[in-house]
Structures are given as structure tokens and as C-alpha cells.
């Protein structure tokens, strides 16, 4: 069965980007490569650079830049429509669960969300931003952000960030203003791109099967690449219940 790249993204298979419009003049005007420069953003960038493999760090930054560009295509602008620092913190921290420092017993998205909240709280962030960042990181592979209700009831920083992350996983230069992807890649090379990201998830999950439960991105990656390994099926889960159904 064939499904399009965008259908896969919308289903959360390779991220959670939504269908993207063609580049606009407004988007082309907002193609700066500048990152938020606040004390917290700078400290977080330094932390992530020291903690994550370079290909994951670059992916995280590209997610921010791509998210900002496609938000502009939708008429959304930092400062006026969303908080750039919060959106950046989601992007730069969204794969921290793949770093050894945050490697626990949950799937990497959950470990990452928990560690991001701990990091932010340790740096004085105790307001609703922690909840927004936790939610976005924990669910960034789940496909929630394509829902119009989600977009109406959740802060735009969450779904803009996840759109950008998803575009970097399975998008294309045509989804961005002309020449923008080339500029971003010159500053933040792909270093293996999505296959390298997939391998990082795979290696971590193979080392600890608890990190690859059924119906999750890590679980599907392991199951599809290693069909010989034990796989907890839905029927097995039902059979283990105490109801005798």
C-alpha cells in the first residue's frame, strides 16, 4: 500500500506535520536564521549541544527554523502570534530523551518531556510554559497537531514546533520559501538526516525494550526492522488482563 509523504506525516508516522501551503511573499520575508537569544535559550542551546549527537542537535534547530517559516506562510509571526522562545525550547529539547543524560525506562518522547520539564524548572521556569513544552515533546510523534480542535485549544507554540519538526523529518525544500532549505542546511547540515535520527531511536530501543512499547514510533521502528524480536501484541495485552474476556 502506498501513502503519500504528507499523509504519513499527518498520521504521525514520521512526525506530525500537517499539509503545507506553498511559500508566500510573507514567508520569504521571515527567513532569517537567527535563533532566540535570551539567557534561557542560550543556556538550553549550550546544554543540548553538549548532550546530543550533532545530527540530533541540528535536526532540533532546523525544526525551529522550518516551523517559523511555515508559520509565516500561515500568517503567524513571532511576538504577535506566538512566543518564539517557547517554540524554540520545544524544538531544541524535543529529542533530549535520546541523550544518555535523559535515558530512562519510558519511550524517548516521554523521557525527554520529563527531563525537559526538570531542566526548565531547575532554571527558574515554573509557569504554564512548562506544561506547553512537556505536552509538545511528549506527543510530538503522535499526530495530534493536525487536529483543528487541538490547534484551537492548545498554544500555537506547540503545533508550530511540531509542524517544523515533522517537516524536517519528511518534508521537502518545496514546502519552504525558495532557497531557504539550502540556507538552513548550510548552517545546520543534516549529517545523515532522518535515517540517522531513526537509527538513534532504534539503538536506544534495542538496548531497553521498555522504551519501544506497541503503537509507538520506537515500537514500530523496532518491530519493522527486527520482526524476529518478541513483540507485545494487542491480543497478548488483552489475554493478560484479569477479566477473562
N, C-alpha and C positions, 0 to 999 in steps of 0.2 A: 504493500500500500504506500502511495506517495502522499506526503503532505508538504505544503509549501513551507519555506523558511519562516515566513511571518506567522503561519498557523502554528508551527512548532513553538515559536516564541510566545504566542498568545496563550498556548496551553501550559506554559511553564516548563517545557521540556528542556529548553536551553536558556532559560531566563524568563522574564515576564514582561518583555516589551510589548507594546500594542502596535497596531498598524500605524505606519508613519506617513505623514504627508510629505510632499515634495518640498525642497528647500525654497524659502521665500527671501525677499529682499531684507526683511527684518532680521531673519535668522543670520543672513550673511553679515549683517552689521554687528552681530554679537558673537564673533568667532575668535575673540581674544583667548589666548592660552593661559591667562592669569588665573591663579588659584586664590581662594580666600586667604588673606594674610592677617589673621588675628593670632593672639597668643595661643589660644586653644588649638586652632587649625595648624599652626606651625609645629606645636608640640606633638600633635597627633601624627602629622606627616613624618616627623623625625622618628617617632615610635614605630610606625608602620614600616618605614624604610629599614629600620634595624631588625624588625621581627619577621617580615615576609620575604619570600623569594622575590627577586626583581621582577619576574614576569607577572606575579600576582599584584605587586605594588603598582606596576604600570597599568595593568588592567583596571585597578581600582581608580586610578586618576583619570584614565580615559573614560571610565563610566561617568565621572562627574562632568567632564568636558562635553561628552556626547549628550548627556542628559540636559545640560544647559542649552546646547544648540537646538535640540529637538523641542525643548520647552519654548524657545523663542519662535520656532515655526508655528507653535500653537498660540502665540501671542502672550506668553507668560515670561516675565522678566524678573531677575533677581532684585530684591529690595522692594519692588512694588507688589509682586505676586507670590513670592516665596523667599525664604531665608536661605541665602547661599551657603552660609556656614553650616547650618543644619544639614542641608542637602549634601554638602561636601563630607561631613562627618559620617553620614550613612555610607557614601561611596568608598571613602578611604578605609573604613573599618569593616566593610561588608564581608570580606574574606579572612578576617583575622582568626576565625576558627580553624583555618588551615595552617596557622603558625603553631609551632610547638608550645609557645607560651600560653596558648588558649585551648590546647588539645585536651578535651575531656572525654566523657563517655557518651555524649549525645552527637547527633549529626552535626556537621560543621557549622551549619547555619545557626543552630541553637547555641552551641558552644560559643560561637562568635558573637551572637547577640548578648549573651550573658556577660562575656568578657568586655564587650564594648560598654555596656552599662556600668560595670565595675570600674573601668578605666575613666569614664566620664565623671562618675560620682567621686572618684579619687582626685579629680581635677576641678572639683567645685561645681559641677553641673548637677543640679538636683531638681530642676523644673520639668515641665512636660516634654521637653526635648528628649530626655532620656527614653520616655515611652515611645515617642515617634521613631527614634533611631533603633530601639530594640525591635519594635514591630517590623520595620522595613527590613532589617537584617535577617530576622528570624524567618520571614516569609518571602524573601526575595527570589526563591526558586519555585514558589507555589502557584504563580499565575493569578494572584488576587488582583493585581493592579489594573487588569483590563476591565474590571467590573465598574460600570458607571456609578453604582452605589458606593463602592469603595472610594472612588475618586471624589465623590460628593461629600463623604463623611470622614475622610482621612486627610491630614495635612498634605498639601501638594508636594512638599519636600520628599515625602515617602515615595509617591509614584513617579515623580520626575527622576529621582535617583535610580529606581528600579528600571525605568524605561532606558536610561542611559547604560546601565549595566547590561541589560539584555541586548541592546543594540551592539555593544562591543563583543558579545558572545556570538550572535548570529545575524548581525545586520550587514550592511554594505556601505561603501562610500556614497552610493546614490541616495541614501537616507539622510545625508547631511549636505550643508552648503557646498558648492563646488570648491574642491581643493582643500576643504577643511580636514578631512581624514588624513591626507598626506601631511599636513602641518602637525597634527596631533601625533601621528606615528613617528615623525622625525624627532619630536621631543620625548615621546614615550613609546619606544619600539615595542612591537608585540612579543618578541622573544619567545616565539613558539605559539603565542596566541591561545585560542580555545583548546587545541589539543594538549598544550602544556597545563592549562587550568584543569582539564579533565583528568590528566594523569595525577596531579596533586590530590584531587579528591579521591581517585582510585587507590593510590598508595596508602593514604591515611585510613580509608575504609577497610582495605585488606588487612591492615595491621590490627584493627579492632572492629569486628563485625557488628558491635553495638552501634557503630557510627553509620551503618548502612541498613536501616530498617526498611521494610517493604513500603512501596508507594512514596519513596523519597528520591530525590535526584541521586544521592550517593548509592542508595539501594539499587536503583535501576542501572547505574553505571557498572556496578559490580556484577549484577545479575546478567547483563547483556554481554559483558566482556569475559565473564568467568561462569558460564552456565553450569559448569561441573561442580561448583561450590554449593553447599547447602543453602537453601533459600526458604525463608519462612513465608508460606503461602497463607492466603486468607482462610482457606479451609482448615489449615492447621491451627490457626488462631481460634477459629470457631470451635474446633474439636477440643481445644484445651480449656474451654470455659466450663464452669461448674453447673450449667443449666441443663445439660443433657439434651440439647436441641438436636 
